[in-house]
Amino acid sequence: MENFPVINMEKLNGVERAATMEIIKDACENWGFFELVNHGIPHEVMDTVERLTKGHYKKCMEQRFKELMASKALEGIQAEITDMDWESTFFLRHLPVSNISEVPDLDDQYRKIMKNFALRLEKLAEELLDLLCENLGLEKGYLKKAFYGSKGPNFGTKVSNYPPCPRPELIKGLRAHTDAGGIILLFQDDKVSGLQLLKDDQWVDVPPMRHSIVVNLGDQLEVITNGKYKSVLHRVIAQTDGNRMSIASFYNPGSDAVIYPAPALLEKEAEERKEVYPKFVFDDYMKLYAGFKFQAKEPRFEIMKTMEVNVKVGPVVTA
């Protein structure tokens, strides 16, 4: 199998721009994932985020996780468990309104660095959306506007740790799923692996790489591109050794954003008579996704088609 796509963003500024854009295009069309290096986020910021995240887990969450697993009698499991995951998580919301000051157990230094990190990731996500627009032949800013709704995008971070698991063959760190939202930026552990994606019916490891950002596309980009780009099934395999850190930030449409295939792309595909993806309000999709996250995405799209008769598209609000 071909190598996992790695994008050196510095090459976008020189003679290798066209070749680099082609790698991004291929990754979006055939992988749904790619990995960024030289992305502009300082290594010292990432090192501080990692150090404080791992310290927070040790101090505030490790014992809680052990007690939770003990209460569910998972230490002695014998049969495969398909209704839960071997992970310890908490969530931070950045946009439209931050909740970082309200999340318990975070010290001031950690709150400050996560705010800083989120601002950098927000900027990077919007830069990536414009690169996708360029490759798709859409006007610059189209995807950001499509996500905007009336109050701007939803942007939040899931901070996860995947502790050592005594029976990784019986429980996943995180069960297979596609991501519901827009574009996802992941800062993952560079020593403990576990993230896999499904490509050509085979599970492929996403390689841990120091100071990289892993990017994957969510269901909304599949809809807007009318299937040209795909959200891809991925999962986390539990490991017997090592505690894997995962900081996934989700740049998603605003709750009232109306999502539908870009008309400019449908015009290009008119001769091919491809099936058109549904039109829906993002929040309606999220309500459906909540109950069907670990099931195939295609039935979700079909259900949204039955609801789209009531969806009206208002004027696009720009930032």
Disulfide bonds with the S-S distance in Angstrom:
none
